[in-house]
Amino acid sequence: MVKSRDIRVIRTQTALLIALDELLKTNKLSTITITELCSKAKINRNTFYYHYNNIYEFLNDQKQIIIDELTSIPDIKNTRNKKSLVEVLNIIKQHPDFMRVLISPNCDLAFFNDIFTIASEKVKVSIDNPSGITSSRDLIICNYCNAGCNAVICSWILNGMIEAPEEIVDIISETSRKGPITLLFPKD
């Protein structure tokens, strides 16, 4: 669908995403038909076909909306600055229906990877080293932090994004600084 703020378009997209989320609980994306999706969403198939050729095109349209929003976030190189991660989480929180579809185990992993690659680049822990030499150990630690950050975000989405983005950023920040074991099992 053309990017539009028309309430009818937004309602149709939302109905399709909610229906797709329900269908993905029991079916692989590749096996869901447009007839099933439209029936579940209570929209006419002609409406779907007016805007999209298939479900993948619909998902690509939804993905592009989020990618456009994510790429509008300025790059902040200071990894200690929480602002860019809060901005990423605010964008994710604005699209709960698509995010649930995106992280479904029955959805196509490519959609997940495209969104999270861009989101990760905005908040990536990296080492600013003018000499360009970074040890293998340092790179592994950065990868650990980045993977943990993505896992926290996925968990947050799966749990309904109840917490404010700032709370999630604080959890990620504190866990990155102190380590999960220290936080889970503090010494008395």
Secondary structure, 3 states (H helix, E strand, C coil): CCCCCCHHHHHHHHHHHHHHHHHHCCCCHHHCCHHHHHHHHCCCHHHHHHHCCCHHHHHHHHHHHHHHHHHCCCCCCCCCCCHHHHHHHHHHHCCHHHHHHHCCCCCCHHHHHHHHHHHHHHHCCCCCCCCCCCCHHHHHHHHHHHHHHHHHHHHHHHCCCCCCHHHHHHHHHHHHHHCHHHHHCCCC
